[in-house]
């Protein structure tokens, strides 16, 4: 195998213009075995007692947890879209220690990695390795995994961006620092010296469905594909009540946040009635210039705002033990507590003096307990 051969010093795997450095790309659509390959490589490094030489990164918490790695943003010491970059100081002993033994870097889900993010990663690795900035990734061997036709990077430009194409802009406009760094990152991608494309589908055996997916990837679906998808549509007559099994556990997709919120509130009320428990409603604590808001009319208005206007933080969050929940932030990637993971709410810890029985919203039952300051 190319990577293990390179690791073991096989000269046939150390060709190219990068002094034996391996910069590899392993593309493949979903189900072709990319994650399995990463696990196999991890096992090889572990068995040969060289696991300290490997670092695994991914752009999202779910992707990082899938390969037992960490997010690129976590490594950079910044939150996504925070705009606060990690400060790199000469002689950063912590940074140098993090990368002292690392010789192989695996990056998964490359479609979601943008040029700006890759440039930041390259700068930090070069600083940690004390190498010439012109040496890609500080001399560390890098293997990219993913599918360019999947999700694009958020607030960034894809790795496959072609800067040689003409752009509609003023000819005398000076490139910004961000644009310069994006071009630097693009030059790193152009130094990939080995590509192995995974094409054999290992997850799905339905040939007709595979053909549909392949056409869908390239925007070439036909009427037969449309008719096949229609066979998976459940008619309204087949679902008399959403409270009946199995539909009472089926996810509901909606187009508006307001509808989602109303459905979730009804689901909480139904769960409370079903289990005979009292619903608990967490009340948002809004402040103005660091001071609590005392105007009751304004407080009521703020609590009623759609969470699409409050960074997805609801004014009133109803909870009942046993209800399903989804995490919306990375809490502890190493424990699998990551954005998008499903879980079951068990208990809310709060002080009794923070509870109010005053009815704040007519959406909830009259016996609902409103918690203003959970621990």
N, C-alpha and C positions, 0 to 999 in steps of 0.2 A: 504494500500500500504506500502511496506517495508520502503521506504525512508521517507515518511510523518509520518509513525508510529514511526520510529526512532527519527524523529524531535520532535514529540509530547510526547516522553518519554515512548513509549510502550516497556515494558521489554522484550517482545517476540522478538523484533527486535534488542535487545542488547545482543546477545549471541556471543560466540567465545572467543578467547584467547587475544583479544586486549582491554580488559577493557571496553567493550561496543562500541569501535570504529568501524564504518562501513567502510569497504573497499570493494566496490562492483564493479562488472563488468556486463554491459548490452550489450552483443554482438548481432549482427543481420545484415543481408545483407541489401543493399539499398532498401528502400521502406517499411521497417517493422515498421517504426514509431519512430525511435530513436530521431530525431529532434522534433517531436511532443511531445514526452515524456519530453524532456528538456524544451520545452515551457510550458507544463502543470505544471512541477515542479516550474518553475520560477513564474508562475501565483499563485501557492499555497503559495510560500514564500512571494509574494507581497500582496496577500489578507490577510494573517495572520500577516502582518506588520513585517516580519522577513527577508526581502530581503537583509539587510546588512549582514546577516549570510551566504550568498551564493556568491561564486566566480566562474565564468565560463571561461575556457581557452580552446584553440584549437591550433594545430600546424601551421595552415595557416590562412591568412587573410580572405579568403572566408569562411572557416569553422567557424572562430570566428564571422564574421558578421552574419552568418546564425543563430547563437544562441545568438546574441547580447552580445558577450563576447569580450575578447581580446586574442591576440596571446601569446603563452608561451614565445616566444622570446622577445616580448614587455615587458612582466612582468619582465623577467630576466634583462631587460635593455641592451639588446645586439641585434645586427643584425644577421640574419641567416648566419652561416658559417664565422662569423667575427673572431672567436677565442678569442674575448675579453669578458671575463666573468664579471658579475656584482660583484663589490667589496663588500664583506660583512664585516662590521665593528661592533664590540661590541657596543651595545647601539645605533644602527641605528634607530632613532626615527621615521623617515619616513617609514621605512620598518615595524616597530612594529605597527604603526598606520594603515598601509594598511591591516594588518591581525588581528588587535585587536579583531574585532567582527566576523571574518569569522570562521565558524564551518563546512561548507560543500563546497567541491570543486568538480565541474563537469568538466571532461576533455573529449572532443569529438575527434573523428577521431584518436583513439588510435593506429591504424596501422601505422600512420606517426609519432608517438612519439617514439623516441629511448631511450635506456637505459641511455645514457650519458645525454640527456636532462632531463629525469626524475630524475636522480641523482642530477642535479643542482637545480631543482625545490624543491626536498626534503630538500636539505641543506638550502635553503633560508627560507622555511617555518619553519623548526626547529629553525633557528636563530631568526626568527620573533616571534615565540611562546615561546622562552626561554625553550625549552624542551630537554630532554635527546636525543642525536642523534639516539639512538636505538629505540625510539618511532617513528613509521612510520608517515611521513608527519606531524610531530609535534603534533600529536593527532587529526588533522583535518580529518573529515570523507570525503572519496574520492569515487566518482562514475565515473568509466570509461565507455565511450560509443564508439562503433565503430565496425569494421569488420576487423579481422586480415588478410583476404584474399584480402583486397584492397591495396592501395599504401603503399610501404615500406618507412621507414624514410630515409631522405637524409643525407648521410655521417654519419650514425649512425647504430646501430644494433637493430633489433626489440625487443619488450618487451618479446616475447616468446622464445628468444634465450636460448638454453639449454647448460649451461656450464659444465654439467656432462659428455657430450659426449667427446671422445678423439679428440684432436686437433693436427694436424701435425706441431709440433714445437720442439725446443730443450727442453729437459726435465729439464735442469737447468736454463732455462730462467726466470728471475725475472719479475713478472707482473708489468706493468706500473701503474701509478696513475689512468689513464683513465680506464684501465681494472679493477682495483679494484673498482672504482666507478660504473662501469657497473654491477659488481657482487652484489654490494650493492643495486642497483636499481632492479636487478632481484629478490633479496630476498624480496623486497617490494611487487613485483607482486605476489610472492608465498604466501603472507599473505592475499590475497583476501579471504574474508570469506563469500561472498554471490554472486551468479551468477544467473541472470535471462536472458535466451536467448529468443529473439524476433524472431518468425518464420513465423507469418502470414503476407503475402504480402498484403500491403494496397495500393500500387501505381499502380501496373499492374494487370489487370484482364485476359489478354490473357493467357490461360492455356498452350498452345503449346509453346509460347514464354518463359513463366516462367520455363518450363521444360528444354528448351534450356539453359537458364541462369544458372540454377542449375548445369547442366552437365558442362557448361563452367567454373564455379567456381572451379570444381574439375578436370578439364582437361580430361573430359570423353565425349566430343562431338562425334557424329556419322555422317554418311553420310547424313541422313535425316536433321540434323541440318544445314549442309553445303548447302543443296538444299534450305532450308527455307531462309537462309541468301542471297542466290543468287536472290531470288525474290525481294530483296530490291536494287539490282544493276540497275542503270539506264544506258541503252545502249547509245552509242555515237549518234546513229540516232535519239534518243529522245531529244537530246540537240544540236540543230543546231548552236546556238550562246550563249556564256556566257553573252552577254549583254542583252539578252532577259529575261523578267520576267518569273518565279521567280528566275532564276539562277543568275541574276545580283546582288542578295542579299545573295546568298548562300556562306558559308565559303569554301575556297579551301584548301585542305590539300596537302602538298608537303613534299618531303623527304630532300630537301636541302635548306639551308638558302638563297643561291644566287637566287634560283628560286622564293622564297617567296618575296625577295626584288624587283626583276624585276616586278613581278605581282602587288605588291603594288604601284610601281612607275607608271605603266600603268593605274592602277585604279585611282590614283590621277590626272593624265593627262586627263582621260576620265571624271572625275567629274568636273574638271575645265572647259573643253569644254562644258559640259552639262549645267553648271550653268552660264557660261560666266564670271567666276572669274579668277583672276591671281593667279597661284600657288605660294606659299611661300616656300622657301627651307631654312631650318636651317642648317648652316654650323658649323661643329664641330671645336672647338678651341683647337688644339693640342699644347702642350708645351714640352720642354725638360729641365729638372732640374729647372722647375718653370719659364722658359723664353720662350716667343713665338718663334716659328720656322719661320725663314725668307727664307729658301731655298724653292723656289716656286716648284721645281721638287719634293722635299720631301713632301711638303704639299699636292700636287696632289696625290702622291703615297699613303699617309696615308688616304686621303679622299676616295680613291677607294678600300681600304681594306674591305674584307667581315666582317660583324659585328660579325661573329662567332670567329673572332680573336681580337675583341675589346670589349669583355664582353657585346656583344649585343647592343653596342652603335654605331649607323650608322654614317658615316662621313657626309652624306647628308640626311636630313629628310624632305621630301616634305609634305606640308600641304595645305589643301584648306577647307574653312569653309563648314560645313555640312557633312564632311567625317566621317565614323565610325572609332573609335580608340579603343585600348585595353590598359588599364593601366598595366604596368609591375612591379610596386612597390607599396607597401602599403603607401599611403599618409595620410589618416585619416580613420582608421577602423570604428570609431564611426559614420562617415558620409557615410560609404559604399564605400569610395574611396580606393579600395583594388586591389591587384594584380589579374589580370584576368577579371576584370569588364569591360563591354562594355560601350562606351560612344560616344558622338558626339562632334567633334572639332568645336568650335564656333569662337574663335578669338585668335590671337597671339599678345601680347603687346610688342612693340619694339620701339627703338628710330630711327628716320628717318636717322640719320647719320651712322647707323650701316647697312644700306641697300646698296647692290651693284647690278648693272644690268649686270656686266661682266659675260659672260657665263662660268660657271665652269664645267658643265657637259652637254653633248649632249643628255642625257636621258630625259631632261625636255624641255618644250617649250621655245622659244627664249624670250618670255616676262616674264619669271619667275623672281621673286625678291629673291635675296639671302641675308638672314639676318645673320649677323655674331655675333651679341651680343643681343639676345632677353632678355627682362627684367625678 
